């Protein structure tokens, strides 16, 4: 059965998206990404080189793969900064699939500034970008981002890099119900089971970086994430049994001989 993730004009077979930060080398970034089976890797354009051919360039490591690059606006704190960054990035690379994030609190929580994010989304949508918008786990804001032109909405599971996993499962469910565009759970994933839970809640995909890059064995963790996302997706599609406050015998109790 075909189970393609569609984000705007783009189609992905893998529902796991990985990041490129915090690895010890570009080679490890490549090895872990390939082990994850992901077809999409997000890159903080302000922090990881993909535009300067005179410096070590991450894109060179991936040139013989089918992995697409997803530039993100990490480090931007206003809509104008993000808009300018993506326009320059598209001019330099030709990439129009982007992860929009505008951070409101850079000191402690790294929570997004949702007002500035919506402003940037409206402009970038008119510019023809395919936008994946990072936000908090608020269903109202998620819907506003869809209305502003986001092709996918990416609610945080918990603060970036915290490894706390999904702190509000109900909101992930509410966001999924409210939107017609894909919902990609992003930020705070700590281990494979967190990714599986996100998919079982109905998320269309998961993005994780730190959980893989900072694992004691990044390659093995990348493989674990791959299988966790696949298992969670299949579990969601299969349909779980209802929860009950009492026991139900698993063997039939009628027609017994003794």
Residue frames as qw, qx, qy, qz and C-alpha x, y, z in Angstrom:
[[0.000, 0.888, 0.461, 0.000, 0.00, 0.00, 0.00],
 [0.388, 0.471, -0.027, 0.792, 1.34, 3.39, -0.98],
 [0.420, -0.796, -0.368, 0.232, 1.68, 5.72, 1.98],
 [0.488, 0.382, 0.044, 0.784, 3.24, 8.88, 0.61],
 [0.243, -0.692, -0.325, 0.596, 3.71, 12.02, 2.70],
 [0.361, 0.619, 0.363, 0.595, 2.74, 15.02, 0.55],
 [0.275, -0.670, -0.202, 0.660, 3.96, 18.49, 1.52],
 [0.260, 0.711, -0.163, -0.633, 2.86, 20.97, -1.11],
 [0.718, 0.555, -0.311, -0.283, 4.31, 19.77, -4.40],
 [0.139, 0.525, -0.830, 0.130, 6.80, 17.44, -2.69],
 [0.924, -0.162, -0.170, -0.300, 6.28, 13.73, -2.02],
 [0.031, -0.576, 0.773, -0.264, 8.22, 11.68, 0.51],
 [0.757, -0.084, -0.633, -0.140, 8.21, 7.95, 1.19],
 [0.493, -0.129, -0.641, 0.573, 9.81, 8.36, 4.62],
 [0.314, -0.833, -0.317, -0.327, 7.87, 10.15, 7.35],
 [0.663, -0.586, -0.080, 0.459, 11.00, 10.78, 9.38],
 [0.347, 0.858, -0.083, 0.370, 12.80, 14.11, 8.90],
 [0.770, -0.349, -0.183, 0.501, 16.21, 14.58, 10.47],
 [0.044, -0.993, 0.076, 0.079, 18.40, 17.53, 11.39],
 [0.753, 0.478, -0.216, 0.398, 22.04, 18.33, 10.68],
 [0.105, -0.817, 0.330, -0.462, 23.16, 20.08, 13.86],
 [0.618, -0.606, 0.421, -0.272, 25.30, 18.86, 16.78],
 [0.983, 0.140, -0.022, 0.121, 27.10, 16.07, 14.88],
 [0.595, -0.607, 0.292, 0.438, 30.84, 15.65, 15.30],
 [0.212, -0.310, 0.597, 0.709, 31.41, 15.81, 11.53],
 [0.568, 0.363, -0.212, -0.707, 29.65, 16.10, 8.18],
 [0.376, 0.197, -0.883, -0.198, 30.53, 12.45, 7.53],
 [0.030, 0.176, 0.889, -0.422, 28.65, 11.33, 10.65],
 [0.427, 0.375, 0.193, -0.800, 25.74, 13.54, 9.57],
 [0.533, 0.323, -0.570, -0.536, 25.65, 11.70, 6.26],
 [0.268, 0.082, -0.958, 0.055, 25.97, 8.23, 7.78],
 [0.165, 0.249, 0.740, -0.603, 23.23, 8.81, 10.34],
 [0.489, 0.380, -0.011, -0.785, 20.89, 10.35, 7.78],
 [0.510, 0.247, -0.721, -0.399, 21.28, 7.39, 5.43],
 [0.150, -0.036, -0.950, 0.273, 20.75, 4.99, 8.34],
 [0.294, 0.278, 0.506, -0.762, 17.52, 6.80, 9.24],
 [0.308, 0.410, 0.805, 0.297, 16.06, 6.30, 5.78],
 [0.113, 0.782, 0.296, -0.536, 15.01, 9.94, 5.77],
 [0.536, 0.501, 0.423, 0.532, 14.69, 11.78, 2.47],
 [0.010, 0.876, 0.118, 0.467, 14.75, 15.23, 4.04],
 [0.635, -0.279, -0.341, 0.634, 17.37, 16.89, 6.25],
 [0.055, -0.970, -0.203, -0.125, 16.89, 20.31, 7.78],
 [0.655, 0.096, -0.112, 0.741, 19.82, 22.72, 7.87],
 [0.201, -0.883, -0.211, 0.368, 20.24, 25.92, 9.88],
 [0.605, 0.679, 0.102, 0.404, 21.52, 28.18, 7.11],
 [0.104, -0.930, 0.219, -0.275, 23.06, 30.61, 9.59],
 [0.591, -0.622, 0.504, -0.093, 25.06, 27.84, 11.28],
 [0.742, -0.042, 0.627, 0.232, 25.78, 25.08, 8.74],
 [0.071, 0.542, -0.435, -0.715, 27.39, 25.88, 5.40],
 [0.623, 0.366, 0.683, 0.103, 25.41, 24.97, 2.30],
 [0.383, 0.900, 0.192, -0.084, 25.98, 28.15, 0.29],
 [0.034, -0.878, 0.436, 0.194, 29.74, 28.88, 0.33],
 [0.943, 0.306, -0.125, 0.039, 31.61, 26.64, -2.14],
 [0.369, 0.676, -0.496, 0.400, 34.96, 27.80, -0.74],
 [0.351, -0.434, 0.666, -0.494, 34.33, 26.22, 2.67],
 [0.012, 0.039, 0.999, -0.020, 33.51, 22.64, 3.67],
 [0.501, 0.008, -0.151, -0.852, 29.97, 22.29, 2.37],
 [0.541, 0.005, 0.758, -0.364, 27.41, 19.83, 3.70],
 [0.746, 0.494, 0.062, -0.442, 25.76, 19.60, 0.30],
 [0.362, 0.586, -0.707, -0.162, 28.92, 18.04, -1.14],
 [0.221, -0.210, 0.921, -0.244, 28.53, 15.08, 1.20],
 [0.554, 0.334, 0.653, -0.393, 24.97, 14.43, 0.02],
 [0.333, 0.525, -0.365, -0.694, 25.47, 15.03, -3.71],
 [0.305, 0.165, -0.882, -0.319, 25.25, 11.32, -4.60],
 [0.079, 0.263, 0.888, -0.369, 22.14, 10.66, -2.48],
 [0.118, -0.547, -0.635, -0.532, 18.41, 11.26, -2.90],
 [0.325, -0.592, -0.531, 0.512, 18.21, 13.27, 0.33],
 [0.131, 0.781, 0.266, 0.550, 16.67, 16.74, -0.08],
 [0.324, -0.027, -0.398, 0.858, 17.80, 19.77, 1.92],
 [0.234, -0.803, -0.519, -0.175, 15.32, 21.70, 4.05],
 [0.284, 0.329, -0.260, 0.863, 16.81, 25.11, 4.96],
 [0.386, -0.734, -0.553, 0.082, 15.57, 26.49, 8.27],
 [0.092, 0.781, -0.037, 0.616, 15.66, 29.95, 9.81],
 [0.725, -0.523, -0.324, 0.311, 17.09, 28.98, 13.21],
 [0.475, -0.191, -0.087, 0.855, 18.55, 32.10, 14.83],
 [0.037, -0.413, -0.324, -0.850, 16.00, 34.46, 13.31],
 [0.098, -0.365, -0.686, 0.622, 13.95, 36.45, 15.82],
 [0.335, 0.498, 0.144, -0.787, 11.80, 38.56, 13.47],
 [0.728, 0.516, 0.442, -0.091, 9.69, 37.91, 10.41],
 [0.377, 0.888, -0.217, -0.148, 11.86, 40.22, 8.32],
 [0.235, -0.612, 0.748, 0.104, 15.02, 38.30, 9.22],
 [0.631, 0.075, 0.772, -0.009, 13.46, 34.99, 8.20],
 [0.618, 0.728, 0.253, -0.157, 12.04, 36.38, 4.96],
 [0.203, 0.867, -0.428, -0.153, 15.40, 37.86, 3.93],
 [0.412, -0.428, 0.803, 0.054, 17.25, 34.66, 4.84],
 [0.679, 0.259, 0.686, -0.022, 15.02, 32.44, 2.74],
 [0.528, 0.832, 0.049, -0.164, 15.06, 34.76, -0.25],
 [0.046, 0.791, -0.599, -0.120, 18.86, 34.78, -0.23],
 [0.527, -0.222, 0.820, -0.005, 19.02, 31.02, 0.29],
 [0.717, 0.503, 0.472, -0.095, 16.72, 30.35, -2.66],
 [0.381, 0.885, -0.220, -0.151, 18.82, 32.69, -4.80],
 [0.111, -0.676, 0.727, 0.045, 21.99, 30.80, -3.84],
 [0.323, -0.159, 0.932, -0.035, 20.70, 27.21, -3.92],
 [0.401, -0.029, -0.622, -0.672, 17.40, 27.14, -5.83],
 [0.220, -0.257, -0.915, 0.220, 15.72, 25.45, -2.85],
 [0.319, -0.355, -0.125, -0.870, 12.14, 26.57, -2.20],
 [0.738, -0.438, -0.503, -0.108, 11.12, 23.97, 0.41],
 [0.144, 0.504, -0.450, 0.723, 11.75, 25.62, 3.78],
 [0.518, -0.509, -0.646, 0.235, 11.29, 25.18, 7.52],
 [0.038, -0.692, 0.001, -0.721, 10.14, 28.49, 8.95],
 [0.613, -0.542, -0.487, 0.306, 11.00, 29.16, 12.58],
 [0.067, 0.687, -0.139, 0.710, 11.11, 32.51, 14.35],
 [0.582, -0.268, -0.649, 0.409, 12.26, 32.24, 17.95],
 [0.248, -0.844, -0.168, -0.444, 10.77, 34.49, 20.60],
 [0.603, -0.751, 0.258, -0.078, 12.76, 33.42, 23.65],
 [0.695, 0.544, -0.439, 0.172, 16.41, 32.83, 22.76],
 [0.097, -0.637, 0.609, -0.462, 17.65, 32.68, 26.36],
 [0.417, -0.226, 0.775, -0.417, 15.83, 29.75, 27.94],
 [0.701, 0.233, 0.591, -0.325, 12.88, 28.03, 26.27],
 [0.101, -0.176, 0.704, 0.680, 13.59, 28.64, 22.56],
 [0.372, 0.562, 0.703, -0.227, 9.83, 28.90, 22.17],
 [0.321, 0.364, 0.510, 0.710, 8.64, 30.33, 18.85],
 [0.153, 0.363, 0.167, -0.904, 7.28, 33.83, 18.36],
 [0.385, 0.416, 0.817, 0.107, 4.05, 32.75, 16.72],
 [0.249, 0.861, 0.225, -0.382, 2.99, 36.28, 15.72],
 [0.022, 0.713, -0.512, -0.479, 6.20, 36.87, 13.76],
 [0.346, -0.057, 0.903, 0.248, 5.98, 33.35, 12.33],
 [0.417, 0.641, 0.635, -0.111, 2.52, 34.01, 10.93],
 [0.182, 0.879, -0.092, -0.432, 3.69, 37.33, 9.43],
 [0.125, -0.519, 0.735, 0.418, 6.63, 35.62, 7.71],
 [0.428, 0.199, 0.878, 0.083, 4.43, 32.76, 6.51],
 [0.415, 0.774, 0.382, -0.289, 2.05, 35.14, 4.76],
 [0.166, 0.832, -0.350, -0.397, 4.87, 36.84, 2.85],
 [0.207, -0.392, 0.857, 0.263, 6.83, 33.70, 2.00],
 [0.529, 0.370, 0.759, -0.088, 3.68, 31.97, 0.78],
 [0.433, 0.846, 0.128, -0.282, 3.10, 34.79, -1.70],
 [0.007, 0.745, -0.593, -0.306, 6.75, 34.42, -2.75],
 [0.812, 0.314, -0.400, -0.285, 6.05, 30.85, -3.84],
 [0.033, 0.429, -0.859, 0.277, 7.88, 28.95, -1.08],
 [0.753, -0.271, -0.567, -0.197, 6.70, 25.56, 0.16],
 [0.132, -0.590, 0.455, -0.653, 6.53, 26.25, 3.89],
 [0.692, -0.321, -0.634, 0.129, 6.83, 23.92, 6.85],
 [0.133, -0.712, 0.153, -0.673, 6.12, 26.12, 9.88],
 [0.486, -0.093, -0.728, 0.475, 7.48, 25.41, 13.36],
 [0.356, -0.570, -0.050, -0.739, 5.16, 26.49, 16.17],
 [0.263, -0.222, 0.752, -0.562, 3.97, 25.74, 19.68],
 [0.063, -0.192, -0.973, -0.109, 1.37, 23.05, 20.35],
 [0.286, 0.389, 0.385, -0.786, -1.62, 25.42, 20.15],
 [0.416, 0.416, 0.780, 0.216, -4.39, 24.25, 17.78],
 [0.211, 0.902, 0.280, -0.251, -5.57, 27.83, 17.18],
 [0.082, -0.772, 0.433, 0.459, -2.14, 29.05, 16.08],
 [0.431, -0.073, 0.830, 0.347, -1.66, 25.92, 14.00],
 [0.401, 0.661, 0.632, 0.057, -4.85, 26.73, 12.09],
 [0.085, 0.934, -0.018, -0.346, -3.76, 30.36, 11.65],
 [0.270, -0.533, 0.650, 0.470, -0.52, 29.13, 10.07],
 [0.440, 0.287, 0.808, 0.268, -2.41, 26.91, 7.67],
 [0.266, 0.865, 0.413, -0.104, -4.58, 29.88, 6.72],
 [0.091, -0.871, 0.259, 0.408, -1.41, 31.98, 6.25],
 [0.641, 0.641, -0.364, -0.213, -0.16, 29.53, 3.62],
 [0.307, -0.503, 0.806, -0.058, 1.82, 26.88, 5.50],
 [0.700, 0.221, -0.574, -0.365, 1.98, 23.57, 3.61],
 [0.728, -0.210, -0.627, 0.183, 2.79, 21.69, 6.84],
 [0.354, -0.789, 0.185, -0.468, 2.61, 22.70, 10.49],
 [0.671, 0.167, -0.632, 0.350, 5.24, 21.52, 12.96],
 [0.539, -0.757, 0.031, -0.369, 4.11, 21.72, 16.61],
 [0.144, 0.533, -0.750, 0.365, 6.77, 21.17, 19.25],
 [0.729, -0.278, -0.626, -0.011, 6.57, 18.08, 21.44],
 [0.580, -0.737, -0.150, 0.312, 8.55, 19.90, 24.14],
 [0.026, -0.928, 0.238, 0.284, 11.38, 22.48, 24.17],
 [0.696, 0.631, -0.340, 0.032, 14.06, 22.11, 21.48],
 [0.450, 0.485, -0.672, 0.333, 16.80, 19.69, 22.51],
 [0.498, -0.477, 0.438, -0.577, 15.15, 18.85, 25.84],
 [0.324, 0.134, -0.935, -0.050, 14.47, 15.18, 25.09],
 [0.356, -0.006, 0.611, -0.707, 11.31, 15.38, 27.19],
 [0.091, 0.279, 0.926, 0.236, 9.10, 13.81, 24.55],
 [0.209, -0.507, -0.470, -0.691, 5.47, 14.80, 23.96],
 [0.049, -0.037, -0.608, 0.791, 4.24, 16.79, 26.95],
 [0.477, 0.299, 0.344, -0.751, 0.68, 17.35, 25.73],
 [0.231, 0.082, 0.909, 0.336, -0.66, 14.46, 23.72],
 [0.284, 0.679, 0.629, -0.251, -4.14, 15.93, 23.56],
 [0.148, 0.794, -0.093, -0.582, -2.94, 19.02, 21.71],
 [0.102, -0.292, 0.798, 0.517, -1.21, 16.95, 19.04],
 [0.209, 0.395, 0.892, 0.070, -4.53, 15.18, 18.52],
 [0.180, 0.796, 0.383, -0.431, -6.46, 18.46, 18.45],
 [0.031, 0.647, -0.402, -0.647, -4.06, 19.98, 15.91],
 [0.153, -0.036, 0.904, 0.398, -4.35, 16.94, 13.68],
 [0.208, 0.590, 0.772, -0.111, -8.14, 17.21, 13.80],
 [0.096, 0.816, 0.189, -0.538, -8.11, 20.94, 13.01],
 [0.025, 0.647, -0.472, -0.598, -5.82, 20.94, 9.97],
 [0.873, 0.439, 0.147, -0.151, -5.98, 19.64, 6.42],
 [0.455, 0.723, -0.506, 0.122, -2.20, 20.02, 5.85],
 [0.804, -0.011, -0.537, 0.255, 0.33, 17.55, 7.30],
 [0.487, -0.822, 0.182, -0.231, 1.24, 17.78, 10.98],
 [0.738, 0.312, -0.475, 0.364, 4.90, 17.04, 11.72],
 [0.652, -0.752, -0.074, 0.058, 5.82, 16.73, 15.40],
 [0.563, 0.574, -0.249, 0.540, 9.07, 18.63, 15.94],
 [0.022, 0.613, -0.451, 0.649, 11.41, 19.38, 18.88],
 [0.544, -0.449, 0.468, -0.532, 11.83, 17.52, 22.15],
 [0.961, 0.072, -0.227, -0.142, 11.94, 13.96, 20.83],
 [0.351, -0.728, 0.577, -0.118, 14.35, 12.04, 23.07],
 [0.333, -0.228, 0.911, 0.087, 14.20, 8.42, 22.00],
 [0.135, -0.044, -0.826, -0.545, 12.56, 6.07, 19.53],
 [0.063, -0.494, -0.850, 0.168, 9.47, 5.48, 21.65],
 [0.074, 0.574, 0.205, -0.789, 8.72, 9.24, 21.61],
 [0.189, 0.274, -0.555, -0.762, 8.66, 9.15, 17.81],
 [0.154, -0.215, -0.942, -0.207, 6.39, 6.12, 17.81],
 [0.003, -0.560, -0.653, 0.510, 3.94, 7.80, 20.22],
 [0.144, 0.477, -0.110, -0.860, 3.79, 10.87, 17.97],
 [0.250, 0.104, -0.747, -0.608, 2.88, 8.72, 14.99],
 [0.144, -0.345, -0.924, 0.079, 0.32, 6.72, 16.97],
 [0.072, 0.546, 0.422, -0.720, -1.38, 10.00, 17.90],
 [0.521, 0.717, 0.462, -0.003, -1.93, 10.61, 14.19],
 [0.079, -0.786, 0.302, 0.533, 1.00, 12.87, 13.31],
 [0.797, 0.596, -0.017, -0.095, 1.93, 12.68, 9.65],
 [0.729, 0.425, -0.329, 0.424, 5.63, 12.72, 10.44],
 [0.640, -0.722, -0.040, 0.257, 8.35, 13.41, 12.99],
 [0.458, 0.744, -0.286, 0.393, 11.42, 15.64, 12.88],
 [0.743, -0.652, 0.053, 0.145, 14.29, 14.91, 15.23],
 [0.457, 0.755, -0.369, 0.290, 17.88, 16.09, 15.45],
 [0.193, -0.671, 0.596, -0.397, 19.41, 16.08, 18.93],
 [0.870, -0.204, 0.355, -0.275, 18.07, 12.63, 19.85],
 [0.928, 0.333, 0.013, 0.167, 20.12, 11.15, 17.01],
 [0.436, 0.747, -0.297, 0.405, 23.12, 13.47, 16.84],
 [0.191, -0.656, 0.536, -0.495, 23.82, 13.39, 20.59],
 [0.962, -0.193, 0.010, -0.190, 23.11, 9.69, 21.13],
 [0.547, -0.571, 0.582, 0.190, 26.07, 7.56, 22.20],
 [0.410, 0.007, 0.784, 0.466, 25.66, 5.73, 18.90],
 [0.343, 0.452, -0.010, -0.823, 24.04, 8.11, 16.38],
 [0.335, 0.191, -0.759, -0.525, 23.89, 5.54, 13.59],
 [0.163, -0.221, -0.955, 0.116, 22.08, 2.98, 15.74],
 [0.146, 0.472, 0.510, -0.704, 19.69, 5.62, 17.08],
 [0.331, 0.356, -0.337, -0.806, 18.94, 6.75, 13.53],
 [0.316, -0.019, -0.899, -0.304, 17.98, 3.19, 12.65],
 [0.059, -0.355, -0.826, 0.434, 15.81, 2.98, 15.77],
 [0.240, 0.447, 0.167, -0.846, 14.01, 6.20, 14.82],
 [0.323, 0.190, -0.655, -0.656, 13.38, 4.86, 11.33],
 [0.309, -0.194, -0.927, -0.093, 11.65, 1.75, 12.63],
 [0.013, -0.384, -0.643, 0.662, 9.81, 3.63, 15.40],
 [0.313, 0.347, -0.085, -0.880, 8.19, 6.02, 12.92],
 [0.412, 0.072, -0.762, -0.494, 7.21, 3.14, 10.66],
 [0.242, -0.246, -0.913, 0.215, 5.78, 1.13, 13.56],
 [0.094, 0.388, 0.455, -0.796, 3.86, 4.09, 14.96],
 [0.371, 0.256, -0.337, -0.827, 2.38, 4.88, 11.57],
 [0.417, -0.052, -0.857, -0.299, 1.25, 1.28, 11.04],
 [0.140, -0.303, -0.811, 0.480, -0.20, 1.14, 14.54],
 [0.231, 0.355, 0.180, -0.888, -2.19, 4.33, 13.88],
 [0.454, 0.187, -0.528, -0.693, -3.51, 3.04, 10.56],
 [0.319, -0.095, -0.943, -0.014, -4.38, -0.35, 12.08],
 [0.503, -0.533, -0.153, -0.663, -6.54, 1.28, 14.76],
 [0.106, 0.227, -0.821, 0.513, -5.92, 0.56, 18.43],
 [0.382, -0.479, -0.789, -0.042, -8.41, -1.18, 20.69],
 [0.283, -0.770, -0.068, -0.567, -10.49, 1.05, 23.01],
 [0.173, 0.267, -0.715, 0.623, -9.25, 1.56, 26.56],
 [0.646, -0.498, -0.451, -0.363, -11.42, 0.03, 29.29],
 [0.259, -0.636, 0.488, -0.539, -11.35, 0.33, 33.09],
 [0.800, -0.225, 0.474, -0.290, -11.88, -3.42, 33.53],
 [0.266, -0.314, 0.864, 0.289, -10.55, -6.75, 32.26],
 [0.793, 0.353, -0.058, -0.493, -11.87, -8.55, 29.18],
 [0.777, -0.183, 0.591, 0.120, -11.02, -12.21, 28.68],
 [0.176, 0.578, -0.576, -0.551, -8.89, -12.81, 25.59],
 [0.041, -0.001, -0.976, -0.214, -10.25, -16.35, 25.20],
 [0.501, -0.295, -0.407, -0.704, -13.94, -17.07, 24.46],
 [0.230, -0.140, 0.750, -0.604, -16.09, -17.84, 27.48],
 [0.762, 0.177, 0.158, -0.603, -19.03, -19.38, 25.61],
 [0.875, 0.309, -0.299, -0.222, -19.40, -22.94, 24.38],
 [0.061, -0.579, 0.785, -0.211, -16.94, -24.41, 26.88],
 [0.677, -0.019, -0.719, -0.155, -16.88, -28.21, 27.18],
 [0.539, -0.313, -0.661, 0.417, -16.17, -28.16, 30.92]]
